[in-house]
Amino acid sequence: MTTPTPIPTTDLPVVIIGAGPAGLAAARALLAREIPYVQLERHTDVGGIWDLDNPGTPMYKSAHFISSRDKSGFFDHPMPQTFGDYPNRAEILDYTRSFADAYRLRDRIRFNTCVTTVTQNDATGEWTVTTDSDRIQAAAIICCTGVTWDPKVPEVSGAFIGETRHSVTYTDPREFEGRRVLIVGLGNSGADIACDAAAHADKAFISTRRGYHFIPKHIMGKPSDTSEHLPIWVERLLYRTVSPIMIGDVRRWGLPRPDHKLFESHPLINTQLLHYLQHGDITAKPGISRFDGKDVLFTDGSREEVDLVLFATGYNMSIPYLPPDYMEWAGGRPKMFLNAFARRPGLFGISYIEVNSSAYTLFDRIAHLIAEHLADTRSNPDRIRSFRHIVESESPDLSGGIRFVGSDRHATYVEVRAYKRELRRLARRMGWQDLTPGRFNAFLHP
């Protein structure tokens, strides 16, 4: 892809697309640097996927945050101690909306506004954002429209006369009542939904081609992700010691043995699924071979009669309003410097990352660096040129020494400690301000 080298259009606002958690982090960061912006949201309120009324959300009623309360909040805006260790969907939605209210971000959001296309003038660098109601000229674009909207559904040979759906359509466990249900896929959402099926379906099955490591949600009474401060090798040693005692050999309940080391793919932080497997409320099956009328045939030669097949098989990180050649793509994942800075100047993304910890805080750290860079476009052209050279020529290692599983899904995986180090390193190289406690206090609602 040939990238233009435009003259920054400093008299125009930045456009933030989306008002979920990532978009709100971007808005607060730009507000702190006094960078004018316009924020567009197709829904009627903030909250992103955590709002069940948001069309197309993949969220379901029983969902909880995968990382713990004290590791998961926005920077300098902790979640209330009244929340559970792993907050539920409603708590996260309330928290996200209270964050928007605390920093008076709602007043700057144009709700009920759907972005249809985004284009850039290669000669000037100016962007045109076309919505369902008007056009907006912009200096830069920050994409914050989420990564769990475009479902991936595998092709299965044969014909099935029951119902097949992707988990993006699933909301309420009552949908399983009176039915024989097969959940396909063993990500953390798939495991959650499988628990709903185990508790509500007449008969429940879960199909997975790969085995995964299970991590208990608590160790010595504390959320297990509080071990993030430890080196990877120490964490692995800890879980090698703890898992045989607290988890055991999952092959006893029909799950395959993991074919990778811990953290080379997502670990499952859901021992409730093991509870249902241990009690026979759900049955583990291998990968699907084909459909045959009412039956599903599996790779071990077994078959089961099923009413509903629900594919919890992940998502493409698509950005439908953006021309495909504006970014590099691999396996349905955008390739950006530090998973945030596109090689096309003036184009950024927040949330296009796979990580098991500190999501909202990472959004804030990414948004902060984007804001620092955008401030440079108004005052420091030499630093802009230096930064563009870094973005176009460097590909830092974000793995932290982990050899992630070689699949499309893992293309955007990062190791959280390595990622944070690279963010800090970039800030030091560029001479940008640190993200320090109290930075946003002036913008808090009195």
Secondary structure per residue as TSV (DSSP state, phi and psi in degrees):
chain	resnum	aa	ss	phi	psi
A	1	M	-	360.0	129.7
A	2	T	-	-88.5	122.7
A	3	T	-	-101.0	140.2
A	4	P	-	-76.7	165.9
A	5	T	-	-123.6	79.5
A	6	P	-	-79.9	161.9
A	7	I	-	-81.4	124.8
A	8	P	-	-56.5	134.5
A	9	T	-	-96.6	82.3
A	10	T	T	-73.1	-13.6
A	11	D	T	-85.5	-3.2
A	12	L	S	-103.4	154.8
A	13	P	-	-77.9	161.6
A	14	V	E	-84.8	141.1
A	15	V	E	-106.6	123.9
A	16	I	E	-100.0	124.4
A	17	I	E	-104.7	110.7
A	18	G	-	112.6	140.9
A	19	A	-	-128.4	35.9
A	20	G	S	-81.7	-166.7
A	21	P	H	-55.7	-41.6
A	22	A	H	-65.4	-43.7
A	23	G	H	-64.1	-37.4
A	24	L	H	-67.9	-37.7
A	25	A	H	-62.0	-41.8
A	26	A	H	-63.0	-43.0
A	27	A	H	-62.1	-45.0
A	28	R	H	-64.8	-37.8
A	29	A	H	-65.2	-42.5
A	30	L	H	-68.6	-37.4
A	31	L	H	-59.0	-42.4
A	32	A	H	-65.9	-28.8
A	33	R	T	-96.8	7.9
A	34	E	T	55.0	40.3
A	35	I	-	-96.4	121.2
A	36	P	-	-64.1	139.6
A	37	Y	E	-148.9	160.2
A	38	V	E	-124.2	131.6
A	39	Q	E	-113.8	129.6
A	40	L	E	-115.8	136.0
A	41	E	-	-141.1	126.9
A	42	R	S	-74.3	-23.0
A	43	H	S	-87.5	179.8
A	44	T	S	-91.1	-4.1
A	45	D	S	-158.2	170.6
A	46	V	S	-81.0	166.3
A	47	G	-	129.7	-20.7
A	48	G	G	60.1	-136.2
A	49	I	G	-68.9	-15.9
A	50	W	G	-76.0	-9.5
A	51	D	-	-94.1	112.7
A	52	L	T	-63.3	-19.8
A	53	D	T	-85.5	-4.8
A	54	N	S	-76.8	116.6
A	55	P	T	-57.3	130.2
A	56	G	T	88.3	-1.4
A	57	T	-	-62.7	144.1
A	58	P	-	-87.8	4.2
A	59	M	-	-74.3	151.9
A	60	Y	-	-132.1	158.6
A	61	K	T	-61.0	-32.1
A	62	S	T	-88.8	5.5
A	63	A	-	-67.7	145.1
A	64	H	B	-131.3	160.2
A	65	F	-	-65.9	139.2
A	66	I	S	-78.4	-25.9
A	67	S	S	-105.0	164.1
A	68	S	-	-82.4	162.6
A	69	R	H	-51.4	-51.0
A	70	D	H	-78.1	-10.2
A	71	K	H	-100.9	-6.3
A	72	S	H	-112.0	-10.1
A	73	G	S	-79.1	171.7
A	74	F	B	-63.7	154.1
A	75	F	T	-60.2	130.6
A	76	D	T	62.4	20.8
A	77	H	B	-145.5	72.7
A	78	P	-	-66.8	155.5
A	79	M	-	-69.9	149.9
A	80	P	-	-61.0	142.0
A	81	Q	T	-67.1	-13.2
A	82	T	T	-75.0	-15.8
A	83	F	S	-69.6	156.8
A	84	G	-	-67.6	168.2
A	85	D	S	-56.6	-37.3
A	86	Y	S	-121.9	93.3
A	87	P	-	-58.6	148.6
A	88	N	B	-86.0	174.5
A	89	R	H	-56.9	-46.9
A	90	A	H	-64.1	-38.7
A	91	E	H	-64.1	-42.8
A	92	I	H	-63.7	-40.6
A	93	L	H	-63.4	-45.9
A	94	D	H	-61.1	-42.7
A	95	Y	H	-63.3	-44.6
A	96	T	H	-62.5	-41.9
A	97	R	H	-69.5	-34.9
A	98	S	H	-68.2	-32.0
A	99	F	H	-63.1	-46.9
A	100	A	H	-59.7	-39.6
A	101	D	H	-71.0	-38.3
A	102	A	H	-61.6	-34.5
A	103	Y	T	-107.0	14.7
A	104	R	T	51.0	47.5
A	105	L	-	-86.4	-22.3
A	106	R	G	-60.8	-36.3
A	107	D	G	-61.7	-22.6
A	108	R	G	-98.5	3.8
A	109	I	E	-98.8	133.2
A	110	R	E	-97.0	101.4
A	111	F	-	-79.1	168.9
A	112	N	S	54.6	36.1
A	113	T	-	-126.1	112.6
A	114	C	-	-100.0	126.3
A	115	V	E	-82.3	127.7
A	116	T	E	-101.1	-43.5
A	117	T	E	-145.1	153.4
A	118	V	E	-134.0	126.7
A	119	T	E	-135.0	157.2
A	120	Q	E	-123.9	138.3
A	121	N	-	-80.3	111.6
A	122	D	T	-66.6	-20.8
A	123	A	T	-81.5	-36.3
A	124	T	T	-108.6	-19.4
A	125	G	-	83.9	-2.8
A	126	E	-	-73.9	140.2
A	127	W	E	-104.2	147.4
A	128	T	E	-119.9	120.6
A	129	V	E	-105.8	117.0
A	130	T	E	-101.0	124.7
A	131	T	E	-110.0	-178.7
A	132	D	S	-74.5	0.2
A	133	S	S	-131.3	-23.1
A	134	D	-	-164.2	-171.1
A	135	R	E	-124.6	144.7
A	136	I	E	-128.2	131.9
A	137	Q	E	-90.7	136.3
A	138	A	E	-139.0	154.3
A	139	A	S	-83.5	-28.3
A	140	A	E	-160.6	163.3
A	141	I	E	-126.7	130.3
A	142	I	E	-115.5	112.6
A	143	C	E	-84.7	119.8
A	144	C	-	-135.3	41.2
A	145	T	-	-98.3	12.9
A	146	G	-	85.2	168.8
A	147	V	S	-125.6	8.8
A	148	T	S	-128.4	51.6
A	149	W	S	-118.7	-26.8
A	150	D	E	-107.1	94.0
A	151	P	E	-70.0	144.5
A	152	K	-	-101.7	122.4
A	153	V	-	-121.6	120.2
A	154	P	-	-72.1	153.2
A	155	E	-	-83.0	133.3
A	156	V	-	-123.9	129.8
A	157	S	-	-72.2	161.2
A	158	G	E	90.5	-177.1
A	159	A	E	-124.1	137.2
A	160	F	E	-122.6	129.4
A	161	I	-	-96.3	-1.1
A	162	G	S	-87.1	-160.8
A	163	E	E	-100.7	135.4
A	164	T	E	-122.0	135.8
A	165	R	E	-146.9	162.0
A	166	H	E	-94.8	153.5
A	167	S	G	-65.1	-14.1
A	168	V	G	-60.1	-21.7
A	169	T	G	-90.8	-4.7
A	170	Y	-	-88.3	136.7
A	171	T	-	-132.6	-46.6
A	172	D	-	-125.6	130.2
A	173	P	G	-61.2	-17.3
A	174	R	G	-65.8	-16.5
A	175	E	G	-62.5	-20.0
A	176	F	G	-91.5	-11.3
A	177	E	B	-62.8	133.5
A	178	G	T	74.8	15.4
A	179	R	S	-128.4	157.7
A	180	R	E	-98.3	116.9
A	181	V	E	-119.9	135.0
A	182	L	E	-116.9	121.1
A	183	I	E	-96.9	126.6
A	184	V	E	-109.0	119.3
A	185	G	-	114.2	141.3
A	186	L	-	-129.0	47.4
A	187	G	S	-77.3	-179.0
A	188	N	H	-66.4	-34.0
A	189	S	H	-68.7	-42.1
A	190	G	H	-58.8	-40.2
A	191	A	H	-65.4	-41.5
A	192	D	H	-58.9	-49.6
A	193	I	H	-67.2	-34.6
A	194	A	H	-61.8	-35.2
A	195	C	H	-65.8	-39.6
A	196	D	H	-61.1	-43.1
A	197	A	H	-64.6	-41.3
A	198	A	H	-59.8	-35.7
A	199	A	H	-85.3	-18.7
A	200	H	H	-124.7	-25.5
A	201	A	B	-78.6	157.8
A	202	D	S	-64.2	-39.3
A	203	K	E	-149.1	135.3
A	204	A	E	-128.0	142.1
A	205	F	E	-134.8	153.7
A	206	I	E	-132.0	132.0
A	207	S	E	-112.0	131.2
A	208	T	-	-145.7	138.3
A	209	R	S	-85.8	-25.0
A	210	R	S	-121.8	145.9
A	211	G	B	-87.5	152.1
A	212	Y	-	-131.7	154.3
A	213	H	-	-78.7	135.5
A	214	F	B	-97.8	138.7
A	215	I	-	-122.3	130.4
A	216	P	-	-65.4	146.8
A	217	K	S	-69.4	-25.4
A	218	H	E	-132.1	142.3
A	219	I	E	-128.7	121.7
A	220	M	T	54.6	36.8
A	221	G	T	82.7	0.3
A	222	K	E	-115.7	148.0
A	223	P	E	-53.4	137.2
A	224	S	G	-68.7	-21.1
A	225	D	G	-78.4	1.1
A	226	T	G	-72.8	-5.1
A	227	S	G	-84.0	6.4
A	228	E	G	-59.5	-25.5
A	229	H	G	-71.3	-13.4
A	230	L	S	-82.5	151.2
A	231	P	-	-61.5	155.3
A	232	I	H	-56.0	-43.8
A	233	W	H	-64.9	-31.7
A	234	V	H	-72.2	-41.8
A	235	E	H	-59.8	-44.1
A	236	R	H	-63.2	-41.6
A	237	L	H	-62.7	-40.5
A	238	L	H	-60.1	-48.8
A	239	Y	H	-74.3	-28.1
A	240	R	H	-64.3	-30.1
A	241	T	H	-80.1	-42.3
A	242	V	H	-79.8	-41.0
A	243	S	H	-59.2	-44.5
A	244	P	H	-59.7	-27.4
A	245	I	H	-83.8	-45.3
A	246	M	H	-93.2	-24.8
A	247	I	T	-110.8	-53.3
A	248	G	-	87.3	-170.6
A	249	D	-	-87.4	109.3
A	250	V	G	-68.7	-13.4
A	251	R	G	-64.4	-21.8
A	252	R	G	-59.9	-27.2
A	253	W	G	-109.7	18.1
A	254	G	T	93.7	-2.1
A	255	L	-	-83.7	145.7
A	256	P	-	-73.1	155.2
A	257	R	-	-71.3	137.8
A	258	P	B	-58.2	139.6
A	259	D	S	-101.0	19.6
A	260	H	S	-148.6	164.1
A	261	K	-	-77.2	159.7
A	262	L	T	-55.4	134.8
A	263	F	T	80.3	-4.2
A	264	E	S	-77.0	-13.1
A	265	S	S	-142.1	177.8
A	266	H	-	-64.9	130.7
A	267	P	-	-78.1	155.9
A	268	L	B	-93.5	116.8
A	269	I	-	-101.4	64.9
A	270	N	-	-156.2	83.0
A	271	T	H	-80.6	-7.9
A	272	Q	H	-63.7	-35.6
A	273	L	H	-60.9	-40.6
A	274	L	H	-62.4	-37.2
A	275	H	H	-58.0	-47.4
A	276	Y	H	-68.5	-35.4
A	277	L	H	-65.5	-42.5
A	278	Q	H	-63.9	-28.7
A	279	H	T	-99.0	5.3
A	280	G	T	75.4	14.2
A	281	D	S	-80.9	-15.4
A	282	I	S	-145.5	148.7
A	283	T	E	-117.9	130.7
A	284	A	E	-83.6	135.8
A	285	K	E	-129.3	155.2
A	286	P	-	-75.3	-165.3
A	287	G	-	-64.1	159.1
A	288	I	E	-79.8	135.0
A	289	S	E	-90.0	-50.6
A	290	R	E	-169.4	169.2
A	291	F	E	-95.8	150.1
A	292	D	E	-148.8	85.1
A	293	G	E	66.1	-117.5
A	294	K	T	-81.8	-11.3
A	295	D	E	-102.2	153.9
A	296	V	E	-114.7	127.0
A	297	L	E	-99.2	139.2
A	298	F	E	-111.8	165.9
A	299	T	T	-68.5	-14.1
A	300	D	T	-90.3	5.7
A	301	G	S	91.1	-8.1
A	302	S	-	-80.6	163.7
A	303	R	E	-142.2	153.5
A	304	E	E	-140.0	139.8
A	305	E	E	-80.1	130.5
A	306	V	-	-137.5	143.2
A	307	D	S	-92.3	-35.8
A	308	L	E	-135.4	128.3
A	309	V	E	-108.7	118.5
A	310	L	E	-111.9	114.4
A	311	F	E	-86.3	107.9
A	312	A	-	-99.4	63.6
A	313	T	-	-111.1	20.4
A	314	G	-	90.0	-171.6
A	315	Y	E	-141.6	153.9
A	316	N	E	-86.0	143.6
A	317	M	-	-87.0	61.1
A	318	S	-	-78.8	153.0
A	319	I	-	-129.2	84.0
A	320	P	T	-65.7	-23.6
A	321	Y	T	-83.8	-6.6
A	322	L	S	-101.7	131.5
A	323	P	-	-55.1	135.4
A	324	P	G	-56.0	-33.0
A	325	D	G	-83.9	4.4
A	326	Y	G	-77.6	-16.5
A	327	M	S	-135.5	160.2
A	328	E	E	-84.8	143.8
A	329	W	E	-129.7	146.7
A	330	A	E	-145.4	114.9
A	331	G	T	60.1	38.1
A	332	G	T	76.0	15.0
A	333	R	E	-122.4	134.4
A	334	P	E	-75.0	140.9
A	335	K	E	-101.6	111.1
A	336	M	-	-131.6	152.9
A	337	F	B	-62.7	124.6
A	338	L	T	55.0	27.5
A	339	N	T	57.9	24.2
A	340	A	T	-144.0	-30.4
A	341	F	B	-111.1	110.2
A	342	A	-	-70.5	154.7
A	343	R	S	-72.6	-16.4
A	344	R	S	-80.1	119.9
A	345	P	T	-57.8	140.4
A	346	G	T	85.8	7.8
A	347	L	E	-122.7	128.3
A	348	F	E	-139.2	162.0
A	349	G	E	-143.8	141.4
A	350	I	S	-125.5	129.7
A	351	S	S	102.0	0.9
A	352	Y	-	-86.4	67.0
A	353	I	-	-156.4	147.0
A	354	E	B	-114.9	117.6
A	355	V	-	-152.3	150.7
A	356	N	S	-98.0	7.6
A	357	S	S	-154.1	152.1
A	358	S	-	60.1	36.6
A	359	A	H	-56.6	-54.5
A	360	Y	H	-67.1	-38.1
A	361	T	H	-63.1	-38.1
A	362	L	H	-65.1	-40.5
A	363	F	H	-55.2	-43.9
A	364	D	H	-63.1	-42.5
A	365	R	H	-66.1	-40.1
A	366	I	H	-65.2	-47.6
A	367	A	H	-59.8	-38.2
A	368	H	H	-61.1	-45.3
A	369	L	H	-67.9	-37.5
A	370	I	H	-60.9	-43.5
A	371	A	H	-64.6	-39.6
A	372	E	H	-62.2	-42.8
A	373	H	H	-63.6	-43.8
A	374	L	H	-66.3	-31.2
A	375	A	H	-64.5	-36.1
A	376	D	H	-62.3	-33.0
A	377	T	H	-63.7	-18.0
A	378	R	H	-99.6	-10.0
A	379	S	H	-146.8	-13.9
A	380	N	-	-141.6	76.0
A	381	P	H	-62.8	-30.9
A	382	D	H	-64.2	-40.4
A	383	R	H	-70.3	-30.3
A	384	I	H	-61.8	-46.4
A	385	R	H	-63.7	-39.7
A	386	S	H	-63.1	-43.1
A	387	F	H	-66.4	-41.7
A	388	R	H	-61.1	-36.0
A	389	H	H	-63.7	-41.4
A	390	I	H	-62.1	-48.1
A	391	V	H	-61.5	-40.9
A	392	E	H	-80.6	-18.7
A	393	S	H	-118.1	-13.9
A	394	E	-	-115.2	148.2
A	395	S	-	-137.5	82.0
A	396	P	-	-62.8	149.7
A	397	D	-	-79.5	115.7
A	398	L	-	-105.6	13.4
A	399	S	S	-85.9	-17.7
A	400	G	T	61.0	26.2
A	401	G	T	85.7	0.4
A	402	I	-	-84.8	134.8
A	403	R	-	-94.9	89.1
A	404	F	-	-62.9	149.4
A	405	V	-	-54.8	135.5
A	406	G	S	-81.1	73.1
A	407	S	S	-135.0	166.2
A	408	D	G	-57.0	-40.8
A	409	R	G	-59.6	-31.0
A	410	H	G	-90.7	5.4
A	411	A	G	-64.5	-27.8
A	412	T	G	-108.8	12.6
A	413	Y	B	-69.3	140.7
A	414	V	-	-134.5	156.0
A	415	E	-	-92.8	124.7
A	416	V	H	-59.4	-39.0
A	417	R	H	-68.3	-42.8
A	418	A	H	-63.9	-38.9
A	419	Y	H	-65.1	-46.0
A	420	K	H	-61.8	-38.0
A	421	R	H	-61.4	-43.0
A	422	E	H	-66.8	-36.5
A	423	L	H	-63.0	-44.0
A	424	R	H	-64.8	-40.8
A	425	R	H	-62.2	-43.8
A	426	L	H	-62.2	-43.2
A	427	A	H	-60.9	-41.8
A	428	R	H	-64.6	-44.9
A	429	R	H	-60.0	-38.0
A	430	M	H	-87.9	-8.4
A	431	G	T	72.2	28.5
A	432	W	-	-84.2	158.5
A	433	Q	-	-66.8	149.9
A	434	D	-	-76.9	155.2
A	435	L	-	-89.5	101.4
A	436	T	-	-115.9	152.0
A	437	P	T	-54.9	139.6
A	438	G	T	91.0	-5.2
A	439	R	T	-59.3	-34.0
A	440	F	T	-102.7	7.6
A	441	N	G	-59.6	-34.0
A	442	A	G	-65.5	-16.8
A	443	F	G	-103.7	2.2
A	444	L	S	-70.2	142.0
A	445	H	-	-67.3	128.8
A	446	P	-	-66.2	360.0
